[in-house]
Amino acid sequence: MLELACRDLGMDCDHVVHGESVPEVKQKAMVHAAEVHAEILKTMSSPEQLADMDKLIEAKIR
Ligand SMILES: [Zn+2]
């Protein structure tokens, strides 16, 4: 089981996402972000920012 803490992405949030695979964790993280951190997601609209966030998520999954 893999997990990703929202806090590790720099959010002030105690949410932790679990999943069986990296793509699953990533997908759940994006769903959570869209629901709870929509304001922050809106500021990450450029492809570079999204790619950086993608890399950060992969680095923080454990
Ligand atoms: Zn969160």
PDB file of the backbone (N, CA, C, O) and the ligand in Angstrom, with CONECT records:
HET     ZN  A 101       1
ATOM      1  N   MET A   1       0.852  -1.209   0.000  1.00  0.00           N
ATOM      2  CA  MET A   1       0.000   0.000   0.000  1.00  0.00           C
ATOM      3  C   MET A   1       0.876   1.243   0.000  1.00  0.00           C
ATOM      4  O   MET A   1       1.777   1.381   0.828  1.00  0.00           O
ATOM      5  N   LEU A   2       0.606   2.142  -0.930  1.00  0.00           N
ATOM      6  CA  LEU A   2       1.358   3.388  -1.008  1.00  0.00           C
ATOM      7  C   LEU A   2       0.552   4.499  -0.354  1.00  0.00           C
ATOM      8  O   LEU A   2      -0.674   4.429  -0.263  1.00  0.00           O
ATOM      9  N   GLU A   3       1.266   5.530   0.103  1.00  0.00           N
ATOM     10  CA  GLU A   3       0.535   6.680   0.623  1.00  0.00           C
ATOM     11  C   GLU A   3       1.237   7.984   0.295  1.00  0.00           C
ATOM     12  O   GLU A   3       2.440   8.037   0.038  1.00  0.00           O
ATOM     13  N   LEU A   4       0.429   9.029   0.317  1.00  0.00           N
ATOM     14  CA  LEU A   4       0.925  10.366   0.021  1.00  0.00           C
ATOM     15  C   LEU A   4       0.244  11.335   0.978  1.00  0.00           C
ATOM     16  O   LEU A   4      -0.981  11.447   1.005  1.00  0.00           O
ATOM     17  N   ALA A   5       1.059  12.032   1.762  1.00  0.00           N
ATOM     18  CA  ALA A   5       0.506  13.020   2.690  1.00  0.00           C
ATOM     19  C   ALA A   5       0.384  14.360   1.982  1.00  0.00           C
ATOM     20  O   ALA A   5       1.334  14.853   1.374  1.00  0.00           O
ATOM     21  N   CYS A   6      -0.795  14.929   2.074  1.00  0.00           N
ATOM     22  CA  CYS A   6      -1.029  16.241   1.466  1.00  0.00           C
ATOM     23  C   CYS A   6      -0.024  17.264   2.023  1.00  0.00           C
ATOM     24  O   CYS A   6       0.451  18.144   1.305  1.00  0.00           O
ATOM     25  N   ARG A   7       0.277  17.128   3.295  1.00  0.00           N
ATOM     26  CA  ARG A   7       1.216  18.046   3.939  1.00  0.00           C
ATOM     27  C   ARG A   7       2.589  18.043   3.249  1.00  0.00           C
ATOM     28  O   ARG A   7       3.265  19.069   3.182  1.00  0.00           O
ATOM     29  N   ASP A   8       2.988  16.861   2.736  1.00  0.00           N
ATOM     30  CA  ASP A   8       4.288  16.749   2.056  1.00  0.00           C
ATOM     31  C   ASP A   8       4.331  17.545   0.758  1.00  0.00           C
ATOM     32  O   ASP A   8       5.404  17.807   0.215  1.00  0.00           O
ATOM     33  N   LEU A   9       3.168  17.924   0.271  1.00  0.00           N
ATOM     34  CA  LEU A   9       3.126  18.725  -0.955  1.00  0.00           C
ATOM     35  C   LEU A   9       3.102  20.214  -0.633  1.00  0.00           C
ATOM     36  O   LEU A   9       2.953  21.055  -1.520  1.00  0.00           O
ATOM     37  N   GLY A  10       3.253  20.525   0.663  1.00  0.00           N
ATOM     38  CA  GLY A  10       3.302  21.921   1.052  1.00  0.00           C
ATOM     39  C   GLY A  10       1.955  22.485   1.456  1.00  0.00           C
ATOM     40  O   GLY A  10       1.813  23.691   1.656  1.00  0.00           O
ATOM     41  N   MET A  11       0.952  21.600   1.577  1.00  0.00           N
ATOM     42  CA  MET A  11      -0.375  22.065   1.972  1.00  0.00           C
ATOM     43  C   MET A  11      -0.506  22.014   3.500  1.00  0.00           C
ATOM     44  O   MET A  11       0.099  21.167   4.159  1.00  0.00           O
ATOM     45  N   ASP A  12      -1.291  22.918   4.039  1.00  0.00           N
ATOM     46  CA  ASP A  12      -1.607  22.884   5.464  1.00  0.00           C
ATOM     47  C   ASP A  12      -2.861  22.021   5.615  1.00  0.00           C
ATOM     48  O   ASP A  12      -3.972  22.530   5.764  1.00  0.00           O
ATOM     49  N   CYS A  13      -2.654  20.702   5.572  1.00  0.00           N
ATOM     50  CA  CYS A  13      -3.778  19.773   5.453  1.00  0.00           C
ATOM     51  C   CYS A  13      -3.330  18.413   5.973  1.00  0.00           C
ATOM     52  O   CYS A  13      -2.213  17.978   5.695  1.00  0.00           O
ATOM     53  N   ASP A  14      -4.198  17.738   6.729  1.00  0.00           N
ATOM     54  CA  ASP A  14      -3.824  16.445   7.308  1.00  0.00           C
ATOM     55  C   ASP A  14      -4.284  15.258   6.470  1.00  0.00           C
ATOM     56  O   ASP A  14      -4.190  14.112   6.909  1.00  0.00           O
ATOM     57  N   HIS A  15      -4.779  15.527   5.271  1.00  0.00           N
ATOM     58  CA  HIS A  15      -5.293  14.442   4.437  1.00  0.00           C
ATOM     59  C   HIS A  15      -4.146  13.548   3.938  1.00  0.00           C
ATOM     60  O   HIS A  15      -3.092  14.037   3.531  1.00  0.00           O
ATOM     61  N   VAL A  16      -4.378  12.229   3.980  1.00  0.00           N
ATOM     62  CA  VAL A  16      -3.411  11.277   3.438  1.00  0.00           C
ATOM     63  C   VAL A  16      -4.144  10.402   2.425  1.00  0.00           C
ATOM     64  O   VAL A  16      -5.213   9.865   2.714  1.00  0.00           O
ATOM     65  N   VAL A  17      -3.559  10.265   1.241  1.00  0.00           N
ATOM     66  CA  VAL A  17      -4.156   9.470   0.175  1.00  0.00           C
ATOM     67  C   VAL A  17      -3.479   8.106   0.148  1.00  0.00           C
ATOM     68  O   VAL A  17      -2.257   8.011   0.254  1.00  0.00           O
ATOM     69  N   HIS A  18      -4.276   7.050   0.007  1.00  0.00           N
ATOM     70  CA  HIS A  18      -3.729   5.696  -0.086  1.00  0.00           C
ATOM     71  C   HIS A  18      -4.081   5.102  -1.444  1.00  0.00           C
ATOM     72  O   HIS A  18      -5.087   5.462  -2.055  1.00  0.00           O
ATOM     73  N   GLY A  19      -3.230   4.182  -1.905  1.00  0.00           N
ATOM     74  CA  GLY A  19      -3.528   3.504  -3.162  1.00  0.00           C
ATOM     75  C   GLY A  19      -2.607   2.327  -3.377  1.00  0.00           C
ATOM     76  O   GLY A  19      -1.596   2.181  -2.690  1.00  0.00           O
ATOM     77  N   GLU A  20      -2.957   1.490  -4.329  1.00  0.00           N
ATOM     78  CA  GLU A  20      -2.164   0.292  -4.621  1.00  0.00           C
ATOM     79  C   GLU A  20      -1.027   0.582  -5.591  1.00  0.00           C
ATOM     80  O   GLU A  20      -0.064  -0.182  -5.670  1.00  0.00           O
ATOM     81  N   SER A  21      -1.135   1.675  -6.323  1.00  0.00           N
ATOM     82  CA  SER A  21      -0.132   1.974  -7.339  1.00  0.00           C
ATOM     83  C   SER A  21       0.080   3.484  -7.407  1.00  0.00           C
ATOM     84  O   SER A  21      -0.752   4.261  -6.940  1.00  0.00           O
ATOM     85  N   VAL A  22       1.197   3.885  -7.992  1.00  0.00           N
ATOM     86  CA  VAL A  22       1.500   5.312  -8.120  1.00  0.00           C
ATOM     87  C   VAL A  22       0.398   6.054  -8.898  1.00  0.00           C
ATOM     88  O   VAL A  22      -0.053   7.112  -8.460  1.00  0.00           O
ATOM     89  N   PRO A  23      -0.041   5.510 -10.048  1.00  0.00           N
ATOM     90  CA  PRO A  23      -1.111   6.231 -10.765  1.00  0.00           C
ATOM     91  C   PRO A  23      -2.390   6.367  -9.942  1.00  0.00           C
ATOM     92  O   PRO A  23      -3.087   7.378 -10.031  1.00  0.00           O
ATOM     93  N   GLU A  24      -2.696   5.338  -9.134  1.00  0.00           N
ATOM     94  CA  GLU A  24      -3.904   5.401  -8.311  1.00  0.00           C
ATOM     95  C   GLU A  24      -3.770   6.490  -7.244  1.00  0.00           C
ATOM     96  O   GLU A  24      -4.694   7.273  -7.024  1.00  0.00           O
ATOM     97  N   VAL A  25      -2.610   6.529  -6.585  1.00  0.00           N
ATOM     98  CA  VAL A  25      -2.388   7.551  -5.557  1.00  0.00           C
ATOM     99  C   VAL A  25      -2.460   8.943  -6.182  1.00  0.00           C
ATOM    100  O   VAL A  25      -3.075   9.856  -5.630  1.00  0.00           O
ATOM    101  N   LYS A  26      -1.823   9.085  -7.336  1.00  0.00           N
ATOM    102  CA  LYS A  26      -1.817  10.377  -8.026  1.00  0.00           C
ATOM    103  C   LYS A  26      -3.228  10.817  -8.378  1.00  0.00           C
ATOM    104  O   LYS A  26      -3.598  11.978  -8.205  1.00  0.00           O
ATOM    105  N   GLN A  27      -3.998   9.877  -8.871  1.00  0.00           N
ATOM    106  CA  GLN A  27      -5.366  10.196  -9.284  1.00  0.00           C
ATOM    107  C   GLN A  27      -6.200  10.630  -8.078  1.00  0.00           C
ATOM    108  O   GLN A  27      -6.949  11.605  -8.144  1.00  0.00           O
ATOM    109  N   LYS A  28      -6.056   9.883  -6.968  1.00  0.00           N
ATOM    110  CA  LYS A  28      -6.805  10.239  -5.759  1.00  0.00           C
ATOM    111  C   LYS A  28      -6.346  11.587  -5.205  1.00  0.00           C
ATOM    112  O   LYS A  28      -7.149  12.366  -4.693  1.00  0.00           O
ATOM    113  N   ALA A  29      -5.042  11.850  -5.316  1.00  0.00           N
ATOM    114  CA  ALA A  29      -4.515  13.129  -4.837  1.00  0.00           C
ATOM    115  C   ALA A  29      -5.117  14.274  -5.640  1.00  0.00           C
ATOM    116  O   ALA A  29      -5.449  15.321  -5.085  1.00  0.00           O
ATOM    117  N   MET A  30      -5.256  14.073  -6.947  1.00  0.00           N
ATOM    118  CA  MET A  30      -5.818  15.126  -7.782  1.00  0.00           C
ATOM    119  C   MET A  30      -7.301  15.330  -7.473  1.00  0.00           C
ATOM    120  O   MET A  30      -7.786  16.461  -7.495  1.00  0.00           O
ATOM    121  N   VAL A  31      -8.016  14.255  -7.188  1.00  0.00           N
ATOM    122  CA  VAL A  31      -9.437  14.370  -6.825  1.00  0.00           C
ATOM    123  C   VAL A  31      -9.564  15.151  -5.512  1.00  0.00           C
ATOM    124  O   VAL A  31     -10.401  16.044  -5.383  1.00  0.00           O
ATOM    125  N   HIS A  32      -8.719  14.794  -4.546  1.00  0.00           N
ATOM    126  CA  HIS A  32      -8.727  15.495  -3.259  1.00  0.00           C
ATOM    127  C   HIS A  32      -8.386  16.975  -3.468  1.00  0.00           C
ATOM    128  O   HIS A  32      -9.047  17.854  -2.916  1.00  0.00           O
ATOM    129  N   ALA A  33      -7.371  17.235  -4.253  1.00  0.00           N
ATOM    130  CA  ALA A  33      -6.951  18.620  -4.492  1.00  0.00           C
ATOM    131  C   ALA A  33      -8.064  19.416  -5.169  1.00  0.00           C
ATOM    132  O   ALA A  33      -8.293  20.580  -4.840  1.00  0.00           O
ATOM    133  N   ALA A  34      -8.745  18.786  -6.107  1.00  0.00           N
ATOM    134  CA  ALA A  34      -9.825  19.482  -6.813  1.00  0.00           C
ATOM    135  C   ALA A  34     -10.969  19.809  -5.864  1.00  0.00           C
ATOM    136  O   ALA A  34     -11.638  20.831  -6.014  1.00  0.00           O
ATOM    137  N   GLU A  35     -11.194  18.923  -4.873  1.00  0.00           N
ATOM    138  CA  GLU A  35     -12.294  19.132  -3.933  1.00  0.00           C
ATOM    139  C   GLU A  35     -11.935  20.140  -2.847  1.00  0.00           C
ATOM    140  O   GLU A  35     -12.732  21.014  -2.507  1.00  0.00           O
ATOM    141  N   VAL A  36     -10.717  20.005  -2.306  1.00  0.00           N
ATOM    142  CA  VAL A  36     -10.355  20.752  -1.100  1.00  0.00           C
ATOM    143  C   VAL A  36      -9.417  21.924  -1.389  1.00  0.00           C
ATOM    144  O   VAL A  36      -9.453  22.942  -0.697  1.00  0.00           O
ATOM    145  N   HIS A  37      -8.577  21.774  -2.416  1.00  0.00           N
ATOM    146  CA  HIS A  37      -7.565  22.804  -2.693  1.00  0.00           C
ATOM    147  C   HIS A  37      -7.757  23.415  -4.076  1.00  0.00           C
ATOM    148  O   HIS A  37      -6.791  23.694  -4.786  1.00  0.00           O
ATOM    149  N   ALA A  38      -9.001  23.614  -4.442  1.00  0.00           N
ATOM    150  CA  ALA A  38      -9.297  24.136  -5.783  1.00  0.00           C
ATOM    151  C   ALA A  38      -8.624  25.492  -6.015  1.00  0.00           C
ATOM    152  O   ALA A  38      -8.174  25.792  -7.121  1.00  0.00           O
ATOM    153  N   GLU A  39      -8.564  26.307  -4.954  1.00  0.00           N
ATOM    154  CA  GLU A  39      -7.962  27.629  -5.105  1.00  0.00           C
ATOM    155  C   GLU A  39      -6.482  27.526  -5.473  1.00  0.00           C
ATOM    156  O   GLU A  39      -5.972  28.302  -6.281  1.00  0.00           O
ATOM    157  N   ILE A  40      -5.804  26.545  -4.861  1.00  0.00           N
ATOM    158  CA  ILE A  40      -4.378  26.371  -5.131  1.00  0.00           C
ATOM    159  C   ILE A  40      -4.183  25.771  -6.523  1.00  0.00           C
ATOM    160  O   ILE A  40      -3.279  26.164  -7.261  1.00  0.00           O
ATOM    161  N   LEU A  41      -5.032  24.827  -6.865  1.00  0.00           N
ATOM    162  CA  LEU A  41      -4.925  24.214  -8.201  1.00  0.00           C
ATOM    163  C   LEU A  41      -5.072  25.269  -9.297  1.00  0.00           C
ATOM    164  O   LEU A  41      -4.405  25.209 -10.330  1.00  0.00           O
ATOM    165  N   LYS A  42      -5.939  26.215  -9.056  1.00  0.00           N
ATOM    166  CA  LYS A  42      -6.187  27.276 -10.046  1.00  0.00           C
ATOM    167  C   LYS A  42      -4.926  28.072 -10.333  1.00  0.00           C
ATOM    168  O   LYS A  42      -4.748  28.589 -11.436  1.00  0.00           O
ATOM    169  N   THR A  43      -4.040  28.172  -9.328  1.00  0.00           N
ATOM    170  CA  THR A  43      -2.810  28.937  -9.523  1.00  0.00           C
ATOM    171  C   THR A  43      -1.752  28.119 -10.265  1.00  0.00           C
ATOM    172  O   THR A  43      -0.699  28.641 -10.633  1.00  0.00           O
ATOM    173  N   MET A  44      -2.039  26.834 -10.482  1.00  0.00           N
ATOM    174  CA  MET A  44      -1.073  25.956 -11.173  1.00  0.00           C
ATOM    175  C   MET A  44      -1.602  25.588 -12.547  1.00  0.00           C
ATOM    176  O   MET A  44      -1.909  24.428 -12.820  1.00  0.00           O
ATOM    177  N   SER A  45      -1.704  26.569 -13.390  1.00  0.00           N
ATOM    178  CA  SER A  45      -2.338  26.305 -14.673  1.00  0.00           C
ATOM    179  C   SER A  45      -1.346  26.052 -15.800  1.00  0.00           C
ATOM    180  O   SER A  45      -1.720  25.500 -16.835  1.00  0.00           O
ATOM    181  N   SER A  46      -0.074  26.449 -15.616  1.00  0.00           N
ATOM    182  CA  SER A  46       0.862  26.258 -16.718  1.00  0.00           C
ATOM    183  C   SER A  46       1.371  24.825 -16.750  1.00  0.00           C
ATOM    184  O   SER A  46       1.452  24.166 -15.714  1.00  0.00           O
ATOM    185  N   PRO A  47       1.715  24.343 -17.944  1.00  0.00           N
ATOM    186  CA  PRO A  47       2.226  22.966 -18.064  1.00  0.00           C
ATOM    187  C   PRO A  47       3.468  22.739 -17.200  1.00  0.00           C
ATOM    188  O   PRO A  47       3.659  21.652 -16.654  1.00  0.00           O
ATOM    189  N   GLU A  48       4.317  23.779 -17.077  1.00  0.00           N
ATOM    190  CA  GLU A  48       5.524  23.631 -16.256  1.00  0.00           C
ATOM    191  C   GLU A  48       5.167  23.398 -14.794  1.00  0.00           C
ATOM    192  O   GLU A  48       5.742  22.532 -14.134  1.00  0.00           O
ATOM    193  N   GLN A  49       4.203  24.185 -14.292  1.00  0.00           N
ATOM    194  CA  GLN A  49       3.798  24.040 -12.893  1.00  0.00           C
ATOM    195  C   GLN A  49       3.166  22.675 -12.647  1.00  0.00           C
ATOM    196  O   GLN A  49       3.410  22.046 -11.617  1.00  0.00           O
ATOM    197  N   LEU A  50       2.356  22.224 -13.595  1.00  0.00           N
ATOM    198  CA  LEU A  50       1.715  20.920 -13.433  1.00  0.00           C
ATOM    199  C   LEU A  50       2.751  19.798 -13.483  1.00  0.00           C
ATOM    200  O   LEU A  50       2.638  18.812 -12.754  1.00  0.00           O
ATOM    201  N   ALA A  51       3.760  19.948 -14.344  1.00  0.00           N
ATOM    202  CA  ALA A  51       4.815  18.941 -14.433  1.00  0.00           C
ATOM    203  C   ALA A  51       5.627  18.903 -13.141  1.00  0.00           C
ATOM    204  O   ALA A  51       6.013  17.833 -12.670  1.00  0.00           O
ATOM    205  N   ASP A  52       5.882  20.086 -12.574  1.00  0.00           N
ATOM    206  CA  ASP A  52       6.608  20.153 -11.298  1.00  0.00           C
ATOM    207  C   ASP A  52       5.804  19.482 -10.189  1.00  0.00           C
ATOM    208  O   ASP A  52       6.356  18.740  -9.378  1.00  0.00           O
ATOM    209  N   MET A  53       4.500  19.743 -10.157  1.00  0.00           N
ATOM    210  CA  MET A  53       3.649  19.143  -9.139  1.00  0.00           C
ATOM    211  C   MET A  53       3.617  17.624  -9.308  1.00  0.00           C
ATOM    212  O   MET A  53       3.641  16.873  -8.332  1.00  0.00           O
ATOM    213  N   ASP A  54       3.564  17.192 -10.567  1.00  0.00           N
ATOM    214  CA  ASP A  54       3.572  15.763 -10.863  1.00  0.00           C
ATOM    215  C   ASP A  54       4.839  15.104 -10.319  1.00  0.00           C
ATOM    216  O   ASP A  54       4.779  14.037  -9.707  1.00  0.00           O
ATOM    217  N   LYS A  55       5.979  15.743 -10.545  1.00  0.00           N
ATOM    218  CA  LYS A  55       7.267  15.211 -10.066  1.00  0.00           C
ATOM    219  C   LYS A  55       7.300  15.194  -8.542  1.00  0.00           C
ATOM    220  O   LYS A  55       7.773  14.236  -7.930  1.00  0.00           O
ATOM    221  N   LEU A  56       6.785  16.278  -7.934  1.00  0.00           N
ATOM    222  CA  LEU A  56       6.770  16.367  -6.480  1.00  0.00           C
ATOM    223  C   LEU A  56       5.905  15.246  -5.892  1.00  0.00           C
ATOM    224  O   LEU A  56       6.283  14.604  -4.912  1.00  0.00           O
ATOM    225  N   ILE A  57       4.753  15.024  -6.500  1.00  0.00           N
ATOM    226  CA  ILE A  57       3.864  13.959  -6.012  1.00  0.00           C
ATOM    227  C   ILE A  57       4.585  12.612  -6.094  1.00  0.00           C
ATOM    228  O   ILE A  57       4.557  11.833  -5.141  1.00  0.00           O
ATOM    229  N   GLU A  58       5.228  12.339  -7.231  1.00  0.00           N
ATOM    230  CA  GLU A  58       5.932  11.060  -7.379  1.00  0.00           C
ATOM    231  C   GLU A  58       7.041  10.913  -6.349  1.00  0.00           C
ATOM    232  O   GLU A  58       7.274   9.820  -5.833  1.00  0.00           O
ATOM    233  N   ALA A  59       7.727  12.014  -6.049  1.00  0.00           N
ATOM    234  CA  ALA A  59       8.836  11.972  -5.101  1.00  0.00           C
ATOM    235  C   ALA A  59       8.341  11.733  -3.680  1.00  0.00           C
ATOM    236  O   ALA A  59       9.059  11.161  -2.860  1.00  0.00           O
ATOM    237  N   LYS A  60       7.112  12.172  -3.384  1.00  0.00           N
ATOM    238  CA  LYS A  60       6.611  12.113  -2.008  1.00  0.00           C
ATOM    239  C   LYS A  60       5.796  10.850  -1.710  1.00  0.00           C
ATOM    240  O   LYS A  60       5.521  10.552  -0.548  1.00  0.00           O
ATOM    241  N   ILE A  61       5.420  10.125  -2.727  1.00  0.00           N
ATOM    242  CA  ILE A  61       4.683   8.872  -2.503  1.00  0.00           C
ATOM    243  C   ILE A  61       5.618   7.871  -1.846  1.00  0.00           C
ATOM    244  O   ILE A  61       6.760   7.701  -2.273  1.00  0.00           O
ATOM    245  N   ARG A  62       5.128   7.209  -0.805  1.00  0.00           N
ATOM    246  CA  ARG A  62       5.985   6.250  -0.123  1.00  0.00           C
ATOM    247  C   ARG A  62       5.188   5.031   0.328  1.00  0.00           C
ATOM    248  O   ARG A  62       5.750   4.112   0.924  1.00  0.00           O
TER     249      ARG A  62
HETATM  250 ZN    ZN A 101      -5.251  18.318   1.277  1.00  0.00          ZN2+
END
